[in-house]
């Protein structure tokens, strides 16, 4: 049950914000919106309010915003309660049609879906950092490995490293960097064992660790958690978002160049990971949700017809060409895009099943 609820939360909030990005931009641009839907397939709930139908579909793997002039076909009436005759697409004036808006307006409507996913991720990370604080690696030794260069030199648990090769250090990252750049070189490590005692200097040689791919001296440093202000939480949120974006792009490049195997996570995989995150705690679930939103925001910009990135490419092509793409050609491209997305979905689900059952 926890896994199901976590999955609904993660996917639901991601879809809601994504579609809301399209919806609110269209509304503010004066475009008539017929339907705002979370989920696909048969409608299980809905309400009609201010000329827009808000619905929840049976299959919660996406959503859509149906706008006037979005595709070259009429909106068909389902019944008199949902759409009256004057809401048929043919009756919508040009100033309220998506296809009659400027290139900038249409591009904004498309782009603001993925952008809202990124915005949501930033907001979630602000909450995470504000309530959980930021982990900082200190310069205090927490553990010394047996037989390591540090133990041989005489470093013990509780020692505070204050300098390496006479360079003052206060944070663990500085210590790690200085040790790494001095692989196989004799270095001096200045420590304080007691605040009232003099600084002691010990000499040792860092050894390269093949597992971590860096030089090490065999110590583990203490990790402290610092409470964040709102300003610091916002700053950390932007920093983390940038790091995740960079990691995602690097992963895509390594997959395309064949340096990394293709590992996909479909609904089953996301549900499993969401459940595991929820078991650790709600803040961890929020962090996972932020990562998923960043990933969805990026992948939606892929130049695949039916995805936002593909629609932007078609829009740009239309701008360069100087006239709209023929409806039959556009529908054919959307069909290809749909087939690609379904294929990826099937492969991802298959890999999820293999991981779950450890085949």
Protein Blocks (a to p, Z undefined) as FASTA:
>chain_A
ZZmmmmmmmmmmmmmmmmmmmmmmmmmnopacfbdcedehjdfbdcdeehiacdddfblg
bcddddehkagcddddfbfklpcfklpfklpcfklcfklmcfklmmmmmmmmmmmmmmmm
mmmmmmmmmmnopadddfbdfbdcehiaklmnopaehiacfbgehiacfbfklmmmmmmm
mghiacdddddfbfkbccddddddddddfklopacehiacddddddddfklmmmmmmmmm
mmmmmmmmmmmmmmmnopaccddddfklmmmmmmmmmmnomklmmmmmmmmmmmmmmmmm
pccehiaklmmmmmmmmmmnopacdfklmmmmmmmmmmmmmmmmmmmmmmmmmmmnoZZ
